[in-house]
Amino acid sequence: MAGRIAFGSSWLRIEDTGVFGPGRAKIARRFARRVFTLPEVESLELEPSRGCALIRHRTAKTGVDAFRRRLAAAVDVEEEGRADRDLPQWPADSPVTLHRHDDLISLFRIGSAANGWLELQHPSLQGNAVRLRTIEAALGALDAVRGVSGHAASGTIRIRYHAGSLEPAALLRVAEGLLIAETASCIPEPAAVDFRVANASVGLGAVGELMLPLATPLAAGLLVAGNLRVLQDAGKQISHGKLGVAVFHTALLACSIATGQVLAYALTEWSLRYWQQNWRKHLTRETRALLEDNLPIPAQTVLLSPEGIESRVAPSDLRAGDRVKVSAPRIIPVDGVVLAGQALVQESSLRGRPGLVRKTAGDEVLAGTVVANGSLDIQAVCTGPETRAAGLTRQVLDTASLMPADRTMRRRAEELADRTVFPTLATAGVGWAVGDLITVGAILHQDWVSGPGMVLPMETLRAMRLAWRAGALLKSASALARMKYSDFLVIDGDLPGLLDPQLELAEVASQAPYTDTILRHAAGAGLFLGDERAEALARSCAQRGLVVREPELLSLDANAVEVRSGRHTVSLTGALSHSEAVTAPLRMRIDGTDVAELRFTYSHRPRASQTLASLRALGMRQIFVVSSRPEAETAELMRRLGADLSGGGLNAEQKIRFLRGLKNRGVRTTLVGDFDKESEMAGEAHVTVGLVNPLGDSGPCDIALLSESLDPLVALMELARSHDANVVSACRMAAIPNLLCIAGAFAGILNGITSGIIANLGVVNVDRRLRRNLQMAKGASRSASALNKPGARRSPEPSPPVLLIGMKHLIPAMPPSHYEAEQIRAIAAWKRRKPHLASPLLNRARRPLVRLGRKIIPAPASRFALDALNKMAEQLVRDDWILRHGGIRSLEEIGAQSLEFSDRLADKVIEEGLKLATGVGAVTGTGSLGTVLVGVPASLGVALRLIHRVSQAYGYSTERTGDRGFMLHILALATAETAEERTRALENYHWQLEHHLVGDAVNDAALAVLQRIVFGRKLASFVPGLSVALNAYANRSFSRRAGLAAKHVYQERWLLDRGRIAGWVAPT
C-alpha cells in the first residue's frame, strides 16, 4: 500500500489519499472492517480532508512488531473482514473516530455495557446541553429504555434499559443514528463575537472608577484603539454629509472621555457585543427547531428481513433495497416505494401541498413524512444524505449559516439605526445647551443599534417558518425584502402544471334542507379521503364560512371512509379522484342511510390563474409569460392564465437577453422558473423563485417552491408586504426605555451608566417581542401540521349541532369524558355559588365609600386604567414559564392535551400566583398614602397577571384584542359578589363588559383594596402589624377569586372549542 506510515509504541498513522481521501468512503470503510478483525485495536480515526488514518492499539512492547505484521496481513487480504453491520454508519467524507469496547464498535467511547447499563461519551456532546437533551428525549421514548441521564460537561449519556428486550448493539446503533442526525442538522456556529477588548475596557474602567484613577486613561486609550475603524467610518460619513451610526458612536466616545465616563462607554460597547452574541445563539437554536418541526428524523425504524422478521434499527443503518415497515404515527425514514399496505401520510413539509395524502402499493413516499393512519411496507430507494429531506436540510443550513454575513440584511439594519442618529444628536445638543456634558452623555447612552441588528435575522427566520408552512423555502435572507419592491412578474411558460385545473364541488344533491350542515360534516369525513376532493370540500366550506371539525376515523378502505361524529357514523363512498377525468361522485351515508350525493367537476380556468389574480390584487402590476413554445401557443397560455404579455419561441439565451433588458431599464422582476435546468437566468432577475427537484435541490434561486403549484406565491407576497412593518414594530419596542433615558437626563437624575442600564431594558423588550413572534409562528406551523388537513380550522365559539336526518336523528358534539363531565358540573355549581354570609354586611358597610369613589374615579378613567394594567400584565407574562412547567414546546401543544392536564397546570399557576399576591399585599399593607397609591394597581395587576397565566395553561394566547377583553371579563366575574351578578356578567358579556362591568370591576376592586388599607390602618393602632396581615390575606383572597374565575371560564371555553358541550353551561 503506497503512502507514508509513522508509528509509536501504541499508535500507527497511515497517510494515503487514495484510501482515506475525499470520495474514498467505501474504501476507507472496507479498511476499517479489516482493521477491527484484530482484537488489539482500540480505536480508528479517519480524516478524509488530510487523507490519513490513525490506529490506536493496546499491545505489549514485546508484541508490537508481531501486531504490525498481522495488521499488514489483515489489510492486504482479499477478505472483507468484519460484517458491515458490525460497524456504525457515518457521513461520507466526514472525520470520524471508531471505538471498540469488547465486541462492540461505535462512534461513542463506551464506558460500560453490561447488566442493563450503557455509558456513552462523545466530544460533540461536551458543553452542548441542547443536543444532549434532544438525544436523551429520543432515547427515553424507546419502549425498552427505563431511564436516560446526560452530563453536558463530560459529554456523557448513561442509559438504563431492559436487557431482555434490547441488545446493547441495537441500542448503540439507535444512539449513533441520533448523534449523526443531530450533527447533520446542526447549523454551523457563526463566528464568535470578540469580547477581549470589551472585557479589558470594562475591567480597566472599573478599576479606574473604584480603585486606581490612573487606569481610566488606559481604558480610554484602549477604547480609542479598538474603535479606530469606527472613527474612520465616521470621518467618511461626515465628509459625505451623512450622520450614521459611526458618527453617533464617535460622539458618544468623545463625550464619555471628556466627562470621565469611560466605564459607561465600555459597558455600552460590551452590551452591544453581548446582544450580537445573543441573537446568533438564538438563531442557531431556532434553526434547529425549524428543522426538527418540518423534517423530523425517527430514532429507530422497523426493518423487515426477506422472511418477514421485524427488527429495530437506526435509520442510518438502512441501505437502498431494504424493506421497512412504518405504522401510524411514525416517521418514514427513507425515500422509497410502497410495496404493500394503505395509509394516510402528512407530507406538506416536503411536497408543499396541505392535507393528508393516501398512499397505496406503487406510490412514492419521502423520508421525514409522517404516517397519520394505517401502515405501509416500503422498499428504500434513497437513504440518508441522498433523500429529498436531506437536500432541503442542506439548503436551510446554508441559508441560516450565511444570515449573519448577509450584506443586504446588514445594510438594512444600518439604515434603521441611522434613522435615530440625527434626532438623538439633536436632543443631545439641546441637553448641552440647557445642561452640561453629563446630560449629553446620559442622552447618548440610548441603544437604538442592537434592536435592528437582532430583529432582521430573527424576523427572517420567522418568515422562513411561515413560508415553509405555505409550501416555499426561503434560500436567501433578503429575498422577502427585495420581493416587496418587485411589481413585474415573469413566468417561464415551460414549467409543468401551469394549466392544471382545480377540482371544485359542483353540487350537494340531497332532499334534506340543511345543505350547509351536510357539507360541514361531509368535509369533516373528507379530511381522511387523502386526495383533491378533501381540498375541494374544505375550500367550499371556507367560502361559506363553515367550520370543519375533525371526527374520529373508524375505517379507511380503498374507496370509502367511515368516521364517528357523536353517536352516529358518517361514511363517504366513491372512487378516488384523478386529474385526467371528472371524478365520480361521493355518496354520503349516516347510520347506513343515504343522505346526499356530492358531485365534483374541474374548473375551466387553470388553478394558476386564480393565483395570478390574487397576486395582481396584492400589487403585482404586470405579469409576463415567456416560453420556448410557439408564439400562438404561448399567447393562448397567457390568455388562460390571465397574464398581460407573452413572448414565445424563446430559447434560453433569448430569455436571458429579455430579462437583462428589463434589468437595465430598472424593472425589478420576480422570475419564476426551473433554475436547476436554466441556472444562467437566475442572475438577471431581482428575485428568483424556483422548483425543488426530487433530490431537494432547486438551483441558484432565492425562493424554492416545494411543489409545481404557484399557490405559495400569494403567501410569499403577503409576507414580503408585512415583513418591513414587523421589523419596524419590533424595533420600536425599545422606544419607551430610550425616551426615559432622555427624560432622566434632562431631570439630572441619570448618568451614562444608569442611562445605559435603562436602554438595555429596551433591547430586552425587543428580544421578548422577537421570541413571542417566533413562538406564535411555531404554534401556527405546529397546529397546521397537527390538523393534517387542508382548510380545517377550529372555532372559538362553536355552534351547536343541528344536522337533522328525517327530522328525528341529531348528530351531537363529541360526548364529554367522565372527568370532563365532573368539571361541567363544577362549572355549573360555581355559577350558582352563594356569597359568604358576611358579604351583605360588608357591602352595606362600604356603600358610602363606593359612592364617594365613583365620584372621584369616573367610569372612563377606570376603564382606561384597567386596560393599561391589563396590557402591562400581558407584557409581564411569557410563554417560557408555562411551557417549562408543562413540559410542552408551544401553547398549541398544551391545547392538544386533555382537560385534566390543563387543570393540573392551572392549579400550579394559581398556587404560584397566590404566593406573589400574598407578598404584594404584605408590602402594601402599611396603610400610608404611598401604599394606597401603589397597592390598588399592584393588587389589580397581580390578579390580571394570574388570569393571563391561567389562559396559557389551557393553550390560549393573549395576543389578540378580543382575548385581552376576555381577561377583563374574568376580572368582572371575580368581583361579582352574588350568583345573580355572576349570571348577568356571563349572559351579557359582549355589551355589559365593555359598557358597565369593566368600570364596576375597577371601582369595586380598587375600593375593596382601599377599604382594606384604611380599615387595617385603624386596627393597626391597636394591634401592630395587623394591617400588614389583613392586607396580605385580603389580597390573596382577591387573587384566588380571580384565578378560580379564570380557571372555570377557560374550562368552559376549552369544552366549547372541542365540541364537548353544545352551548354555555347552565347554572345549577
C-alpha positions, 0 to 999 in steps of 0.5 A: 500500500503506497503512502507514508506510515509513522508509528509509536509504541501504541499508535500507527498513522497511515497517510494515503489519499487514495484510501482515506481521501475525499470520495474514498468512503467505501474504501476507507470503510472496507479498511476499517472492517479489516482493521477491527478483525484484530482484537488489539485495536482500540480505536480508528480515526479517519480524516478524509480532508488530510487523507490519513488514518490513525490506529490506536492499539493496546499491545505489549512492547514485546508484541508490537512488531508481531501486531504490525505484521498481522495488521499488514496481513489483515489489510492486504487480504482479499477478505472483507473482514468484519460484517458491515453491520458490525460497524456504525454508519457515518457521513461520507467524507466526514472525520470520524473516530471508531471505538471498540469496547469488547465486541462492540464498535461505535462512534461513542467511547463506551464506558460500560455495557453490561447488566442493563447499563450503557455509558456513552461519551462523545466530544460533540456532546461536551458543553452542548446541553441542547443536543444532549437533551434532544438525544436523551428525549429520543432515547427515553421514548424507546419502549425498552429504555427505563431511564436516560441521564446526560452530563453536558460537561463530560459529554456523557449519556448513561442509559438504563434499559431492559436487557431482555428486550434490547441488545446493547448493539441495537441500542448503540446503533439507535444512539449513533443514528441520533448523534449523526442526525443531530450533527447533520442538522446542526447549523454551523456556529457563526463566528464568535463575537470578540469580547477581549477588548470589551472585557479589558475596557470594562475591567480597566474602567472599573478599576479606574472608577473604584480603585486606581484613577490612573487606569481610566486613561488606559481604558480610554486609550484602549477604547480609542484603539479598538474603535479606530475603524469606527472613527474612520467610518465616521470621518467618511460619513461626515465628509459625505454629509451623512450622520450614521451610526459611526458618527453617533458612536464617535460622539458618544466616545468623545463625550464619555472621555471628556466627562470621565465616563469611560466605564459607561462607554465600555459597558455600552460597547460590551452590551452591544457585543453581548446582544450580537452574541445573543441573537446568533445563539438564538438563531442557531437554536431556532434553526434547529427547531425549524428543522426538527418541526418540518423534517423530523428524523425517527430514532429507530425504524422497523426493518423487515428481513426477506422472511418477514422478521421485524427488527429495530434499527437506526435509520442510518443503518438502512441501505437502498433495497431494504424493506421497512415497515412504518405504522401510524404515527411514525416517521418514514425514514427513507425515500422509497416505494410502497410495496404493500399496505394503505395509509394516510401520510402528512407530507406538506413539509416536503411536497408543499401541498396541505392535507393528508395524502393516501398512499397505496402499493406503487406510490412514492413516499419521502423520508421525514413524512409522517404516517397519520393512519394505517401502515405501509411496507416500503422498499428504500430507494434513497437513504440518508444524505441522498433523500429529498429531506436531506437536500432541503436540510442542506439548503436551510443550513446554508441559508441560516449559516450565511444570515449573519454575513448577509450584506443586504440584511446588514445594510438594512439594519444600518439604515434603521439605526441611522434613522435615530442618529440625527434626532438623538444628536439633536436632543443631545445638543439641546441637553448641552445647551440647557445642561452640561456634558453629563446630560449629553452623555446620559442622552447618548447612552440610548441603544437604538443599534442592537434592536435592528441588528437582532430583529432582521435575522430573527424576523427572517427566520420567522418568515422562513417558518411561515413560508415553509408552512405555505409550501416555499423555502426561503434560500436567501435572507433578503429575498422577502425584502427585495420581493416587496419592491418587485411589481413585474412578474415573469413566468417561464411558460415551460414549467409543468402544471401551469394549466392544471385545473382545480377540482371544485364541488359542483353540487350537494344533491340531497332532499334534506334542507340543511345543505350547509350542515351536510357539507360541514360534516361531509368535509369533516369525513373528507379530511381522511379521503387523502386526495383533491376532493378533501381540498375541494370540500374544505375550500367550499366550506371556507367560502361559506364560512363553515367550520370543519371539525375533525371526527374520529376515523373508524375505517379507511378502505380503498374507496370509502371512509367511515368516521364517528361524529357523536353517536352516529357514523358518517361514511363517504363512498366513491372512487378516488379522484384523478386529474385526467377525468371528472371524478365520480361522485361521493355518496354520503351515508349516516347510520347506513342511510343515504343522505346526499350525493356530492358531485365534483367537476374541474374548473375551466380556468387553470388553478394558476390563474386564480393565483395570478389574480390574487397576486395582481390584487396584492400589487403585482402590476404586470405579469409576463409569460415567456416560453420556448413554445410557439408564439400562438401557443404561448399567447393562448397560455397567457390568455388562460392564465390571465397574464398581460404579455407573452413572448414565445419561441424563446430559447434560453439565451433569448430569455436571458437577453429579455430579462437583462433588458428589463434589468437595465431599464430598472424593472425589478422582476420576480422570475419564476422558473426551473433554475436547476435546468436554466441556472444562467437566468437566475442572475438577471432577475431581482428575485428568483423563485424556483422548483425543488427537484426530487433530490431537494435541490432547486438551483441558484434561486432565492425562493424554492417552491416545494411543489409545481403549484404557484399557490405559495406565491400569494403567501410569499407576497403577503409576507414580503408586504408585512415583513418591513412593518414587523421589523419596524414594530419590533424595533420600536419596542425599545422606544419607551426605555430610550425616551426615559433615558432622555427624560432622566437626563434632562431631570439630572437624575441619570448618568451614562451608566444608569442611562445605559442600564435603562436602554438595555431594558429596551433591547430586552423588550425587543428580544421578548417581542422577537421570541413571542413572534417566533413562538406564535409562528411555531404554534401556527406551523405546529397546529397546521401540521397537527390538523393534517388537513387542508382548510380545517380550522377550529372555532372559538365559539362553536355552534351547536349541532343541528344536522337533522336526518328525517327530522328525528336523528341529531348528530351531537358534539363529541360526548364529554369524558367522565372527568370532563363531565365532573368539571361541567358540573363544577362549572355549573355549581360555581355559577350558582355559588352563594356569597359568604354570609358576611358579604351583605354586611360588608357591602352595606358597610362600604356603600358610602365609600363606593359612592364617594369613589365613583365620584372621584374615579369616573367610569372612563378613567377606570376603564382606561386604567384597567386596560393599561394594567391589563396590557402591562400584565400581558407584557409581564407574562411569557410563554417560557414559564408555562411551557417549562412547567408543562413540559410542552414546546408551544401553547398549541401543544398544551391545547392538544392535551386533555382537560385534566392536564390543563387543570393540573397546570392551572392549579400550579399557576394559581398556587404560584400566583397566590404566593406573589399576591400574598407578598404584594399585599404584605408590602402594601399593607402599611396603610400610608398614602404611598401604599394606597397609591401603589397597592390598588394597581399592584393588587389589580395587576397581580390578579390580571397577571394570574388570569393571563397565566391561567389562559396559557395553561389551557393553550390560549394566547393573549395576543389578540384584542378580543382575548385581552377583553376576555381577561377583563371579563374574568376580572368582572366575574371575580368581583361579582359578589352574588350568583345573580351578578355572576349570571348577568356578567356571563349572559351579557358579556359582549355589551355589559363588559365593555359598557358597565362591568369593566368600570364596576370591576375597577371601582369595586376592586380598587375600593375593596383594596382601599377599604382594606388599607384604611380599615387595617390602618385603624386596627393597626393602632391597636394591634401592630402589624395587623394591617400588614396581615389583613392586607396580605390575606385580603389580597390573596383572597382577591387573587384566588377569586380571580384565578378560580374565575379564570380557571372555570371560564377557560374550562368552559371555553376549552369544552366549547372549542372541542365540541364537548358541550353544545352551548354555555353551561347552565347554572345549577 
